[in-house]
Amino acid sequence: MSKENEEKLNITVRSNTKDLFAFTKLVPNRKKRIERASSEPLREDPINDLAWKLHPERQFLIIDEIKKETKSTMTFKLVSDPDSETKELAYFRPGQYISLKIDLEGVRITRPYSIASTPKDALKGFYELTIRKEEGGFLTRYIWDNWKIGTKVESSGPEGFFYYERLRDLTHLVGIAGGSGITPFRSMARAIIDGTIDAKLTLLYGSSQEDDIIFYNEFKEMEKTNPEKIRVVHVLSCDIVTLEGCEKGLITKEIIEKYCDANSSTFFICGPQIMYNFVEKELKKFNLPVKRIRREAFGEVKDVLTQTNFPKEVAEKVFKIKIHIGDLTKEIPAMATESVLIALERANFNPPSKCRSGECGFCRSLLIDGEVYINPVSDWRRSADKKFNYFHPCASYPIADLEIRLPRDL
């Protein structure tokens, strides 16, 4: 054995011996502390108080500012409602979302939106949500027509797993965004710049129109002032491209290889379902470990008929759902092409829900009888849930009459 290796071994042995010796004192020291402790019961619980601040069940907000970003997109600045129990906003990780809870035409619905601002902004007292108006959208049309400065909004606390984790992720992040999927990357980019995240970001942002690129000037400025940390590549699918430095087409393996080394990067994907379907096929060509590809929960499947394994023969059918919740039993109709959650909302039930993607498990319910279609991409159930017939209504579609038991709302 070399002298160097012998010295390393001696250091290891001394370190382990020290740890073992310290362990022998653990129980006696604990007993001494218990004996010295006051008999007066603890009346405060700072750890539990902190947990509630970080993970509130509800936050009561009010719109403080509204900014038009593009012809179809607006940013809403939300602060705590001074007339409510929400005195300060919950801290979060860049990339997480809050789930809005809105009464719309007598129906209470939930929708998740990524936080576009940074955790340090939350400490200053505000969140920013950047929302794109969807043609035929159930909620965004209402937001455009009704949200004004002073409008009160209820939300969940920050949720989701779409964030950088230094114990898991590499320090070069590659963001692949489409449309309004840019919003969590704005939070990440600004957090990298302010030092919250110690990493660098290469962002590949796909858009279908030049005049509808969200945060175009803001990202250009971030890239200009922080070139060692932020790089933005716009990929445009429109026929005519006039912006300089843009790629034309879709985000392919070739474009990814052009701007990053896939083997030394962690990928974060956020955008419409059609983009996921395309980009995931391109990323498979790199044979990357599963943990190196992070995907944001993209909400409900917009058109379940596009799923190749969905039984098309039931597409026009309306089934019955027998619902048990507490002591109440009720029967409602449900279209095969809409999720069980939407059927419940249309019937004015208020089932608990947050992500609407099958990821958070908040809407987890028991399937007593019947059959549902679950998109494999949205099937986040645990093995035990599959065995004992639990399912997520937000990611499940009725393909027969159902009997289910719902959890009570929290």
HUQUIMO-V675280 format. One line per field, one symbol per residue. phi: phi as a letter, one per 30 degrees, with the letter a starting at -180 (. if undefined). psi: psi as a letter, one per 40 degrees, with the letter a starting at -180 (. if undefined). burial: I if it has 9 or more other C-alpha atoms within 8 Angstrom, else O. Layout:
# HUQUIMO-V675280
phi: ???
psi: ???
burial: ???
This chain:
# HUQUIMO-V675280
phi: .dddddddddddddddddddddddcddeddddddddddddddcbbdddddddddbddbbccbdcbbbdcbdbbbccccbdddccddcbdddacejdbccdbbdbhiccbbbdbdddccedddddjbcbccbcdcdiddcdddeddbdbdjdcbcbddebjccadbddccddcccccbbhdddddddddddddddjdccabbcccccbcbddbddiedddddddddbddcbbbbccccddcccddicccjcdcedddddcacedbbccbcbldeddeedddddddddhddeddbcbddcidddbdddddcddddcecdcccccccbiccbbcbdaddcbdedddddddidbddabdhbiddidcebccdajbbcbdedcccdddddddcicbcedcbbdbadbbbccdddc
psi: hiddddddddddddddddddddddeddddddddddeiiehiheigdddddddddgidihhiihdihhhdadehihhhhiiheeaehdiihiihheiiihihhhhfehhiihhhiheaidddddeeiihhhhhhhhehdddddddddhihehhhhiiihiiegihhdediiehhhhhihbeeddddddddddddeedhgiihhhhhhieidefhhfdddddddddefdedhhhhhhheidhhehieiihbigiddddddeihdefihhhhhaiddddddddddddeefiideehhhiheaihdgeeehdehhdeedeihihhhhhhbehhihiihideiidddddddefigihicdfeeddedehihhdiahihhhddegeiidddddefiihddeihheiiihihiiii.
burial: OOOOOIOOOOOOOOOOOOOOOOOOOOOOOOOOOOOOOOOOOOOOOOOOOOOOIIIIOOIIIIIIOIOOIIOOIIIIIIIIIOOOOIOOIIIIOIIIIIIIIIOIOOIIIIIIIIIIIIIOIIIOIIIIIIIIIOOOOOOIIIOOOOIOIOOIIIIIIIIIOIOOOOOOIIIIIIIIIIIIIIIIIIIIIIIIIOOOIOIIIIIIIIIIIIOIIIOOOOIIOIIOOIIOIIIIIIIIIIOOIOOOOIOIOOIOIOOIIOOIOIOOIIIIIIIIIOIIOOIOOIIOOOOIOOOIIIOIIIOIOOOIIOOOOIOOOOIOOOIIIIIIIOOOOOOIIIIIIIIIIIIIIOOIIIIIIIIIIIIOIOIIIIIIOIIIIIIOOIIOIOOOIIOOIIIIIIIIIIIIIIIIIIIOOO
